[in-house]
Amino acid sequence: MSLSPTGALRHSGNLFAMALDVVRTLPRRPFQAREFIQQAWFVASVTILPTALVSIPFGAVIALQIGSLTRQLGAQSFSGAASVLAVLREASPIVTALLIAGAGGTAICADLGARKIRDEIDAMQVLGIDPIHRLVVPRVLASMVVAVLLNGLVSVVGVAGGYFFNVILQHGTPGAYLASFTTLAQLSDLWAAEIKALVFGAIAAIVASYKGLTAKGGPKGVGDAVNQSVVITFMLLFVTNFVMTAVYFQVVPQRG
């Protein structure tokens, strides 16, 4: 469904307003602990296996490309350092974000969209229950927590996959690969990746919740909302990743 510039601007403003409402509602009590645990378990259950499977080829491609490049430059001893740096800084947050948005976000959007077209959201508002506090905040927090944990999983699996492909397929030296881990990478890279995953998880959940709560037109409208949430989330994730990476390079001194 195409939108006019005015409609796109209005939806952007409404999405930003909803994000502010989520932040404002976070400290409100009572905290929906049961909903949070259920959503965290659900998002983890639909994303953990695909994330682990996707991170293996990501680590393999990075290892193969960097291994080939370092051989051409005569710097095979830096293969491990460059692979770990690429996986930690970029691959793990991006893979986590794509899976959170593609699997967890679509499920959140479909669930809230189905509630919307069944008039459950309107019924909650009539009863004086805030849908943001009752439904959206637990989903946003669950998505953020699961994204941080999945980022750690992707980092471990990606580095392990890179080690396997570099040592087994490219006949690299295991000791040199492991010894060079900390040559370029540093602890701040891991923290930056975890912060990225945290922000990406929040963006995916907020966009999915917004599109679900504004779905209309029956089941077809819910399907359209799910598709739109994925596209919007991917666009926001890549823009946010660029901005956070640029800021990180300006703030944190890099190893040479």
Backbone as CSV, one residue per row, in Angstrom:
resi,resn,N_x,N_y,N_z,CA_x,CA_y,CA_z,C_x,C_y,C_z
1,MET,0.852,-1.194,0.000,0.000,0.000,0.000,0.876,1.229,0.000
2,SER,0.731,2.090,-1.017,1.543,3.278,-1.126,0.989,4.369,-0.218
3,LEU,1.890,5.194,0.305,1.515,6.267,1.186,1.947,7.585,0.583
4,SER,1.143,8.608,0.789,1.537,9.945,0.388,2.608,10.450,1.345
5,PRO,3.368,11.493,0.950,4.368,12.041,1.876,3.767,12.472,3.203
6,THR,2.546,13.040,3.148,1.890,13.447,4.389,1.547,12.245,5.263
7,GLY,1.053,11.169,4.621,0.734,9.963,5.380,1.962,9.313,5.977
8,ALA,3.057,9.266,5.213,4.298,8.690,5.729,4.818,9.503,6.907
9,LEU,4.729,10.836,6.797,5.186,11.692,7.899,4.320,11.500,9.134
10,ARG,3.006,11.343,8.924,2.104,11.130,10.051,2.401,9.806,10.751
11,HIS,2.617,8.758,9.965,2.937,7.458,10.561,4.287,7.501,11.288
12,SER,5.242,8.219,10.731,6.543,8.347,11.398,6.388,9.046,12.742
13,GLY,5.579,10.114,12.762,5.334,10.810,14.020,4.614,9.940,15.033
14,ASN,3.636,9.171,14.572,2.911,8.277,15.487,3.826,7.183,16.040
15,LEU,4.715,6.667,15.189,5.655,5.646,15.649,6.593,6.219,16.700
16,PHE,7.104,7.426,16.462,7.988,8.068,17.436,7.234,8.350,18.735
17,ALA,5.979,8.779,18.619,5.177,9.039,19.819,4.951,7.761,20.624
18,MET,4.739,6.656,19.918,4.557,5.394,20.626,5.846,4.972,21.325
19,ALA,6.994,5.204,20.685,8.268,4.885,21.326,8.447,5.701,22.606
20,LEU,8.058,6.969,22.572,8.130,7.791,23.781,7.160,7.281,24.846
21,ASP,5.983,6.833,24.431,5.020,6.272,25.382,5.575,5.016,26.049
22,VAL,6.287,4.196,25.274,6.897,2.985,25.844,7.929,3.365,26.897
23,VAL,8.786,4.341,26.579,9.798,4.785,27.542,9.138,5.371,28.791
24,ARG,8.087,6.151,28.598,7.403,6.773,29.731,6.692,5.737,30.602
25,THR,6.232,4.648,29.991,5.458,3.637,30.717,6.350,2.595,31.389
26,LEU,7.629,2.541,31.029,8.516,1.508,31.575,8.508,1.439,33.107
27,PRO,8.635,2.567,33.830,8.683,2.444,35.302,7.338,2.249,35.971
28,ARG,6.252,2.230,35.197,4.925,2.117,35.809,4.741,0.738,36.438
29,ARG,4.098,0.719,37.584,3.794,-0.530,38.276,2.284,-0.791,38.200
30,PRO,1.853,-2.065,38.227,2.684,-3.259,38.400,3.339,-3.695,37.103
31,PHE,4.536,-4.265,37.248,5.234,-4.777,36.080,4.623,-6.107,35.660
32,GLN,4.407,-6.267,34.351,3.762,-7.473,33.826,4.801,-8.598,33.680
33,ALA,5.162,-9.185,34.829,6.239,-10.171,34.833,5.859,-11.429,34.066
34,ARG,4.634,-11.898,34.236,4.225,-13.123,33.547,4.227,-12.936,32.031
35,GLU,3.707,-11.805,31.576,3.689,-11.518,30.140,5.114,-11.397,29.597
36,PHE,5.992,-10.775,30.386,7.387,-10.632,29.971,8.061,-11.990,29.815
37,ILE,7.873,-12.865,30.786,8.504,-14.192,30.716,7.952,-14.994,29.551
38,GLN,6.636,-14.944,29.352,6.030,-15.676,28.233,6.551,-15.167,26.896
39,GLN,6.629,-13.854,26.747,7.096,-13.294,25.482,8.579,-13.557,25.257
40,ALA,9.389,-13.474,26.321,10.816,-13.756,26.183,11.034,-15.207,25.757
41,TRP,10.294,-16.120,26.373,10.409,-17.529,26.003,9.950,-17.760,24.574
42,PHE,8.864,-17.088,24.185,8.337,-17.264,22.837,9.317,-16.722,21.796
43,VAL,9.810,-15.506,22.003,10.754,-14.921,21.041,12.025,-15.755,20.957
44,ALA,12.525,-16.229,22.098,13.722,-17.062,22.085,13.477,-18.380,21.360
45,SER,12.308,-18.962,21.565,12.018,-20.262,20.951,11.939,-20.186,19.433
46,VAL,11.483,-19.041,18.888,11.344,-18.934,17.436,12.600,-18.371,16.773
47,THR,13.568,-17.909,17.561,14.750,-17.278,16.960,16.064,-17.997,17.249
48,ILE,16.157,-18.767,18.316,17.460,-19.276,18.727,18.051,-20.254,17.711
49,LEU,17.239,-21.185,17.197,17.769,-22.143,16.228,18.099,-21.480,14.884
50,PRO,17.198,-20.670,14.306,17.587,-19.982,13.060,18.807,-19.089,13.228
51,THR,18.930,-18.424,14.376,20.086,-17.554,14.600,21.371,-18.355,14.620
52,ALA,21.371,-19.488,15.319,22.569,-20.324,15.375,22.934,-20.861,13.991
53,LEU,21.919,-21.253,13.213,22.196,-21.792,11.879,22.672,-20.713,10.918
54,VAL,22.123,-19.505,11.026,22.541,-18.426,10.133,23.936,-17.920,10.487
55,SER,24.288,-17.924,11.770,25.588,-17.394,12.183,26.746,-18.259,11.684
56,ILE,26.511,-19.549,11.441,27.593,-20.417,10.947,28.066,-19.994,9.561
57,PRO,27.183,-19.847,8.564,27.668,-19.378,7.262,28.211,-17.953,7.294
58,PHE,27.679,-17.100,8.166,28.239,-15.754,8.293,29.698,-15.829,8.725
59,GLY,29.959,-16.607,9.783,31.339,-16.768,10.234,32.216,-17.429,9.198
60,ALA,31.645,-18.379,8.461,32.426,-19.076,7.431,32.798,-18.137,6.290
61,VAL,31.831,-17.343,5.824,32.115,-16.409,4.724,33.164,-15.390,5.138
62,ILE,33.028,-14.868,6.350,34.013,-13.891,6.831,35.395,-14.526,6.918
63,ALA,35.465,-15.745,7.453,36.757,-16.422,7.580,37.382,-16.711,6.218
64,LEU,36.573,-17.163,5.271,37.103,-17.465,3.945,37.590,-16.206,3.241
65,GLN,36.810,-15.136,3.314,37.209,-13.895,2.653,38.467,-13.306,3.289
66,ILE,38.474,-13.228,4.611,39.623,-12.635,5.298,40.841,-13.531,5.173
67,GLY,40.637,-14.852,5.247,41.775,-15.762,5.074,42.425,-15.613,3.714
68,SER,41.605,-15.492,2.674,42.146,-15.290,1.323,42.878,-13.957,1.221
69,LEU,42.306,-12.912,1.814,42.937,-11.593,1.748,44.258,-11.560,2.506
70,THR,44.283,-12.128,3.693,45.525,-12.100,4.479,46.625,-12.933,3.819
71,ARG,46.251,-14.002,3.122,47.262,-14.770,2.395,47.858,-13.947,1.260
72,GLN,47.020,-13.197,0.568,47.532,-12.354,-0.511,48.450,-11.261,0.014
73,LEU,48.161,-10.785,1.227,48.979,-9.722,1.813,50.142,-10.267,2.627
74,GLY,50.214,-11.582,2.770,51.281,-12.170,3.571,51.118,-11.930,5.060
75,ALA,49.879,-11.850,5.527,49.617,-11.568,6.944,48.675,-12.617,7.513
76,GLN,49.017,-13.892,7.288,48.153,-14.962,7.761,47.981,-14.952,9.271
77,SER,48.962,-14.427,10.002,48.872,-14.421,11.457,47.757,-13.513,11.980
78,PHE,47.246,-12.625,11.119,46.185,-11.721,11.540,44.798,-12.224,11.133
79,SER,44.712,-13.431,10.616,43.418,-13.958,10.181,42.435,-14.044,11.335
80,GLY,42.874,-14.581,12.460,41.998,-14.703,13.616,41.551,-13.360,14.142
81,ALA,42.474,-12.409,14.210,42.137,-11.085,14.732,41.099,-10.399,13.855
82,ALA,41.301,-10.432,12.543,40.370,-9.775,11.633,39.008,-10.466,11.632
83,SER,38.990,-11.793,11.694,37.729,-12.524,11.709,36.926,-12.219,12.962
84,VAL,37.592,-12.257,14.116,36.909,-11.962,15.370,36.383,-10.531,15.365
85,LEU,37.168,-9.609,14.849,36.749,-8.207,14.802,35.498,-8.038,13.945
86,ALA,35.479,-8.677,12.783,34.325,-8.557,11.893,33.079,-9.196,12.498
87,VAL,33.245,-10.358,13.130,32.095,-11.039,13.727,31.545,-10.242,14.897
88,LEU,32.428,-9.777,15.789,31.969,-9.063,16.971,31.312,-7.732,16.628
89,ARG,31.967,-6.965,15.760,31.493,-5.604,15.512,30.239,-5.559,14.653
90,GLU,30.198,-6.327,13.583,29.130,-6.156,12.613,28.246,-7.384,12.435
91,ALA,28.854,-8.545,12.257,28.064,-9.724,11.900,27.075,-10.110,12.996
92,SER,27.549,-10.194,14.241,26.663,-10.668,15.305,25.482,-9.731,15.568
93,PRO,25.672,-8.393,15.672,24.479,-7.547,15.872,23.515,-7.575,14.691
94,ILE,24.063,-7.599,13.455,23.189,-7.587,12.278,22.391,-8.884,12.183
95,VAL,23.058,-10.023,12.368,22.345,-11.304,12.323,21.270,-11.350,13.396
96,THR,21.620,-10.917,14.599,20.642,-10.896,15.685,19.454,-10.011,15.333
97,ALA,19.734,-8.824,14.796,18.657,-7.893,14.457,17.744,-8.459,13.374
98,LEU,18.338,-9.048,12.350,17.525,-9.592,11.260,16.623,-10.718,11.743
99,LEU,17.150,-11.569,12.607,16.327,-12.681,13.098,15.275,-12.206,14.094
100,ILE,15.625,-11.239,14.934,14.635,-10.701,15.873,13.501,-10.028,15.108
101,ALA,13.862,-9.260,14.077,12.838,-8.570,13.289,12.055,-9.540,12.414
102,GLY,12.760,-10.494,11.787,12.103,-11.384,10.851,11.278,-12.469,11.498
103,ALA,11.703,-12.968,12.646,10.970,-14.039,13.322,10.169,-13.516,14.512
104,GLY,10.853,-12.884,15.463,10.153,-12.389,16.643,9.232,-11.222,16.344
105,GLY,9.705,-10.256,15.526,8.890,-9.087,15.225,7.619,-9.425,14.472
106,THR,7.714,-10.327,13.520,6.510,-10.711,12.772,5.491,-11.395,13.670
107,ALA,5.973,-12.217,14.605,5.053,-12.876,15.533,4.370,-11.857,16.441
108,ILE,5.125,-10.871,16.925,4.545,-9.827,17.770,3.502,-9.033,17.000
109,CYS,3.838,-8.653,15.757,2.915,-7.869,14.941,1.647,-8.666,14.639
110,ALA,1.787,-9.929,14.290,0.619,-10.755,13.977,-0.265,-10.936,15.206
111,ASP,0.342,-11.135,16.377,-0.434,-11.327,17.601,-1.233,-10.071,17.943
112,LEU,-0.566,-8.918,17.959,-1.262,-7.676,18.295,-2.264,-7.286,17.204
113,GLY,-1.923,-7.565,15.930,-2.854,-7.272,14.848,-4.128,-8.100,14.949
114,ALA,-3.972,-9.373,15.310,-5.160,-10.219,15.490,-6.017,-9.718,16.642
115,ARG,-5.375,-9.272,17.723,-6.143,-8.706,18.836,-6.869,-7.430,18.412
116,LYS,-6.196,-6.633,17.543,-6.790,-5.372,17.110,-8.040,-5.603,16.263
117,ILE,-7.968,-6.505,15.302,-9.123,-6.703,14.422,-10.253,-7.445,15.136
118,ARG,-9.952,-8.108,16.258,-11.009,-8.733,17.063,-11.558,-7.770,18.115
119,ASP,-11.104,-6.517,18.065,-11.558,-5.455,18.966,-11.153,-5.691,20.416
120,GLU,-10.164,-6.544,20.649,-9.691,-6.753,22.014,-8.981,-5.514,22.551
121,ILE,-8.230,-4.808,21.688,-7.519,-3.615,22.131,-8.515,-2.536,22.558
122,ASP,-9.575,-2.354,21.752,-10.601,-1.374,22.115,-11.299,-1.760,23.414
123,ALA,-11.535,-3.053,23.607,-12.177,-3.505,24.847,-11.278,-3.221,26.056
124,MET,-9.967,-3.409,25.907,-9.046,-3.104,27.005,-9.087,-1.624,27.354
125,GLN,-9.124,-0.774,26.321,-9.166,0.662,26.578,-10.471,1.068,27.257
126,VAL,-11.592,0.439,26.874,-12.864,0.724,27.521,-12.817,0.354,29.004
127,LEU,-12.106,-0.725,29.322,-11.983,-1.170,30.711,-10.939,-0.375,31.492
128,GLY,-10.288,0.573,30.833,-9.291,1.394,31.512,-7.915,0.766,31.569
129,ILE,-7.657,-0.245,30.741,-6.343,-0.906,30.703,-5.534,-0.313,29.559
130,ASP,-4.340,0.138,29.872,-3.472,0.735,28.863,-2.794,-0.373,28.057
131,PRO,-3.060,-0.474,26.743,-2.410,-1.536,25.941,-0.894,-1.398,25.889
132,ILE,-0.395,-0.171,25.954,1.060,0.026,25.935,1.693,-0.629,27.158
133,HIS,1.107,-0.357,28.330,1.657,-0.916,29.568,1.427,-2.423,29.668
134,ARG,0.257,-2.878,29.230,-0.105,-4.281,29.425,0.507,-5.197,28.379
135,LEU,0.615,-4.731,27.117,1.035,-5.609,26.029,2.367,-5.223,25.400
136,VAL,2.589,-3.935,25.171,3.751,-3.510,24.390,5.035,-3.539,25.216
137,VAL,4.991,-2.967,26.418,6.211,-2.884,27.233,6.813,-4.263,27.518
138,PRO,6.029,-5.276,27.936,6.653,-6.596,28.142,7.276,-7.164,26.875
139,ARG,6.665,-6.927,25.722,7.220,-7.433,24.461,8.509,-6.710,24.083
140,VAL,8.561,-5.410,24.314,9.776,-4.657,24.015,10.924,-5.112,24.914
141,LEU,10.668,-5.242,26.206,11.709,-5.689,27.130,12.157,-7.112,26.816
142,ALA,11.211,-7.990,26.489,11.565,-9.365,26.144,12.425,-9.402,24.888
143,SER,12.073,-8.609,23.894,12.855,-8.569,22.659,14.261,-8.052,22.914
144,MET,14.393,-7.060,23.783,15.725,-6.511,24.091,16.597,-7.534,24.806
145,VAL,16.016,-8.210,25.798,16.788,-9.206,26.555,17.211,-10.363,25.652
146,VAL,16.286,-10.874,24.858,16.606,-11.991,23.970,17.633,-11.572,22.924
147,ALA,17.548,-10.340,22.434,18.516,-9.864,21.442,19.928,-9.837,22.015
148,VAL,20.067,-9.388,23.255,21.391,-9.358,23.890,21.946,-10.774,24.041
149,LEU,21.106,-11.705,24.477,21.563,-13.083,24.651,21.901,-13.734,23.305
150,LEU,21.074,-13.481,22.303,21.338,-14.048,20.981,22.609,-13.472,20.380
151,ASN,22.909,-12.212,20.669,24.137,-11.619,20.163,25.363,-12.360,20.693
152,GLY,25.320,-12.732,21.970,26.414,-13.534,22.518,26.512,-14.892,21.851
153,LEU,25.344,-15.511,21.585,25.346,-16.808,20.896,25.939,-16.690,19.497
154,VAL,25.541,-15.649,18.764,26.058,-15.466,17.407,27.562,-15.225,17.428
155,SER,28.037,-14.465,18.400,29.472,-14.205,18.503,30.250,-15.504,18.698
156,VAL,29.776,-16.347,19.606,30.478,-17.609,19.886,30.427,-18.537,18.675
157,VAL,29.225,-18.721,18.106,29.079,-19.632,16.969,29.819,-19.094,15.745
158,GLY,29.763,-17.784,15.519,30.453,-17.205,14.375,31.956,-17.349,14.472
159,VAL,32.514,-17.091,15.655,33.965,-17.237,15.838,34.369,-18.706,15.711
160,ALA,33.563,-19.610,16.289,33.867,-21.035,16.174,33.790,-21.508,14.728
161,GLY,32.758,-21.045,13.996,32.667,-21.403,12.580,33.821,-20.843,11.768
162,GLY,34.217,-19.600,12.072,35.366,-19.021,11.384,36.650,-19.788,11.662
163,TYR,36.826,-20.224,12.911,38.005,-21.024,13.252,38.017,-22.328,12.469
164,PHE,36.868,-22.998,12.413,36.801,-24.280,11.715,37.151,-24.116,10.234
165,PHE,36.551,-23.149,9.575,36.772,-22.997,8.140,38.169,-22.480,7.843
166,ASN,38.710,-21.633,8.725,40.062,-21.133,8.485,41.108,-22.217,8.681
167,VAL,40.951,-22.998,9.739,41.959,-24.005,10.064,41.799,-25.254,9.208
168,ILE,40.553,-25.715,9.010,40.327,-26.974,8.301,40.391,-26.789,6.790
169,LEU,39.674,-25.812,6.268,39.581,-25.649,4.816,40.738,-24.859,4.223
170,GLN,41.231,-23.855,4.963,42.308,-23.023,4.427,43.667,-23.378,5.002
171,HIS,43.689,-24.428,5.814,44.953,-24.942,6.375,45.705,-23.870,7.155
172,GLY,44.948,-23.091,7.935,45.583,-22.101,8.801,46.182,-22.757,10.022
173,THR,46.945,-21.971,10.747,47.588,-22.467,11.965,46.684,-22.220,13.158
174,PRO,46.256,-23.273,13.868,45.334,-23.075,14.995,45.901,-22.143,16.065
175,GLY,47.173,-22.331,16.413,47.768,-21.494,17.458,47.806,-20.030,17.075
176,ALA,48.184,-19.748,15.837,48.239,-18.352,15.391,46.850,-17.740,15.334
177,TYR,45.862,-18.532,14.922,44.488,-18.025,14.847,43.990,-17.644,16.238
178,LEU,44.229,-18.506,17.227,43.752,-18.227,18.577,44.561,-17.131,19.256
179,ALA,45.878,-17.118,19.004,46.731,-16.143,19.674,46.481,-14.716,19.212
180,SER,45.954,-14.565,18.002,45.765,-13.213,17.459,44.391,-12.631,17.771
181,PHE,43.601,-13.320,18.607,42.247,-12.857,18.887,42.219,-11.418,19.403
182,THR,43.125,-11.115,20.330,43.089,-9.802,20.985,44.028,-8.793,20.329
183,THR,44.547,-9.109,19.153,45.456,-8.169,18.499,44.728,-6.912,18.060
184,LEU,43.555,-7.071,17.458,42.774,-5.933,16.984,41.504,-5.719,17.801
185,ALA,40.855,-6.815,18.191,39.604,-6.700,18.946,39.898,-6.352,20.398
186,GLN,38.941,-5.697,21.032,39.057,-5.342,22.433,37.700,-5.504,23.104
187,LEU,37.700,-5.416,24.429,36.472,-5.674,25.175,35.380,-4.670,24.825
188,SER,35.770,-3.454,24.499,34.770,-2.440,24.147,34.005,-2.817,22.874
189,ASP,34.625,-3.606,21.990,33.916,-4.061,20.795,32.737,-4.956,21.169
190,LEU,32.959,-5.824,22.151,31.871,-6.696,22.606,30.762,-5.894,23.259
191,TRP,31.136,-4.934,24.097,30.117,-4.100,24.741,29.337,-3.300,23.710
192,ALA,30.021,-2.775,22.712,29.336,-2.016,21.663,28.357,-2.907,20.905
193,ALA,28.761,-4.149,20.628,27.872,-5.078,19.930,26.644,-5.397,20.773
194,GLU,26.839,-5.562,22.089,25.694,-5.849,22.961,24.743,-4.658,23.026
195,ILE,25.287,-3.446,23.061,24.428,-2.256,23.069,23.668,-2.155,21.754
196,LYS,24.348,-2.441,20.644,23.653,-2.459,19.355,22.498,-3.446,19.367
197,ALA,22.757,-4.658,19.852,21.706,-5.681,19.896,20.538,-5.221,20.765
198,LEU,20.845,-4.556,21.889,19.800,-4.051,22.774,18.914,-3.037,22.049
199,VAL,19.552,-2.100,21.348,18.805,-1.071,20.617,18.029,-1.692,19.464
200,PHE,18.658,-2.631,18.741,17.978,-3.279,17.615,16.751,-4.049,18.086
201,GLY,16.872,-4.732,19.211,15.724,-5.467,19.742,14.581,-4.536,20.107
202,ALA,14.903,-3.374,20.684,13.859,-2.407,21.030,13.187,-1.867,19.774
203,ILE,13.976,-1.537,18.754,13.409,-1.002,17.513,12.477,-2.019,16.863
204,ALA,12.934,-3.269,16.775,12.117,-4.307,16.138,10.796,-4.489,16.863
205,ALA,10.825,-4.526,18.195,9.594,-4.749,18.956,8.658,-3.543,18.881
206,ILE,9.194,-2.329,18.921,8.349,-1.135,18.876,7.672,-1.008,17.517
207,VAL,8.436,-1.217,16.433,7.844,-1.130,15.099,6.781,-2.210,14.916
208,ALA,7.082,-3.441,15.339,6.110,-4.526,15.199,4.855,-4.246,16.019
209,SER,5.032,-3.725,17.221,3.866,-3.416,18.063,3.037,-2.296,17.449
210,TYR,3.712,-1.281,16.921,2.971,-0.164,16.318,2.148,-0.631,15.120
211,LYS,2.770,-1.406,14.237,2.036,-1.873,13.061,0.912,-2.828,13.456
212,GLY,1.116,-3.623,14.503,0.058,-4.514,14.954,-1.115,-3.764,15.550
213,LEU,-0.822,-2.742,16.358,-1.893,-1.995,17.006,-2.636,-1.077,16.042
214,THR,-2.047,-0.781,14.900,-2.725,0.077,13.917,-3.236,-0.714,12.720
215,ALA,-3.213,-2.052,12.799,-3.698,-2.876,11.691,-5.204,-2.719,11.536
216,LYS,-5.657,-2.744,10.309,-7.088,-2.663,10.031,-7.360,-3.316,8.686
217,GLY,-8.618,-3.715,8.488,-8.974,-4.339,7.228,-9.058,-5.851,7.290
218,GLY,-9.177,-6.405,8.494,-9.316,-7.848,8.610,-7.997,-8.588,8.509
219,PRO,-8.059,-9.900,8.258,-6.829,-10.700,8.175,-5.851,-10.190,7.119
220,LYS,-6.356,-9.700,5.988,-5.462,-9.159,4.970,-4.706,-7.949,5.496
221,GLY,-5.381,-7.122,6.282,-4.715,-5.971,6.874,-3.616,-6.380,7.835
222,VAL,-3.839,-7.472,8.581,-2.797,-7.965,9.493,-1.587,-8.455,8.704
223,GLY,-1.844,-9.178,7.608,-0.726,-9.630,6.769,0.061,-8.471,6.185
224,ASP,-0.657,-7.435,5.735,0.034,-6.254,5.212,0.847,-5.570,6.312
225,ALA,0.307,-5.513,7.515,1.021,-4.884,8.627,2.301,-5.647,8.964
226,VAL,2.242,-6.978,8.913,3.435,-7.786,9.180,4.518,-7.505,8.139
227,ASN,4.129,-7.480,6.863,5.106,-7.198,5.807,5.709,-5.805,5.968
228,GLN,4.869,-4.819,6.256,5.364,-3.460,6.416,6.283,-3.336,7.621
229,SER,5.974,-4.056,8.701,6.822,-3.969,9.896,8.217,-4.498,9.627
230,VAL,8.319,-5.577,8.843,9.637,-6.130,8.521,10.441,-5.146,7.680
231,VAL,9.816,-4.571,6.659,10.525,-3.631,5.787,10.982,-2.398,6.566
232,ILE,10.077,-1.818,7.356,10.415,-0.620,8.123,11.522,-0.918,9.130
233,THR,11.422,-2.066,9.796,12.431,-2.429,10.791,13.805,-2.591,10.149
234,PHE,13.879,-3.268,9.017,15.162,-3.453,8.351,15.779,-2.105,7.978
235,MET,14.967,-1.189,7.445,15.485,0.126,7.072,16.016,0.876,8.290
236,LEU,15.251,0.863,9.377,15.689,1.554,10.588,16.932,0.912,11.193
237,LEU,17.022,-0.416,11.115,18.168,-1.112,11.696,19.458,-0.747,10.975
238,PHE,19.439,-0.704,9.661,20.664,-0.395,8.927,21.077,1.058,9.137
239,VAL,20.108,1.964,9.194,20.435,3.369,9.464,21.004,3.519,10.875
240,THR,20.348,2.878,11.846,20.815,2.953,13.228,22.194,2.322,13.381
241,ASN,22.436,1.218,12.690,23.736,0.569,12.759,24.831,1.490,12.235
242,PHE,24.564,2.185,11.136,25.546,3.113,10.585,25.862,4.233,11.577
243,VAL,24.814,4.804,12.175,25.015,5.911,13.112,25.787,5.445,14.343
244,MET,25.407,4.299,14.916,26.078,3.809,16.123,27.522,3.433,15.838
245,THR,27.786,2.858,14.668,29.165,2.510,14.312,30.018,3.758,14.147
246,ALA,29.467,4.789,13.492,30.211,6.041,13.314,30.523,6.686,14.661
247,VAL,29.541,6.698,15.559,29.762,7.277,16.884,30.803,6.473,17.657
248,TYR,30.744,5.146,17.547,31.696,4.290,18.261,33.130,4.556,17.815
249,PHE,33.340,4.710,16.521,34.689,4.969,16.024,35.212,6.333,16.488
250,GLN,34.311,7.276,16.704,34.734,8.595,17.173,35.018,8.604,18.671
251,VAL,34.336,7.752,19.425,34.444,7.781,20.878,35.544,6.858,21.399
252,VAL,35.632,5.644,20.839,36.546,4.622,21.352,37.790,4.565,20.471
253,PRO,38.984,4.758,21.036,40.217,4.625,20.239,40.438,3.180,19.804
254,GLN,40.856,3.020,18.558,41.015,1.684,18.001,42.471,1.219,18.100
255,ARG,42.617,-0.078,18.216,43.960,-0.655,18.236,44.530,-0.699,16.835
256,GLY,45.813,-0.456,16.732,46.464,-0.484,15.435,47.355,-1.690,15.265
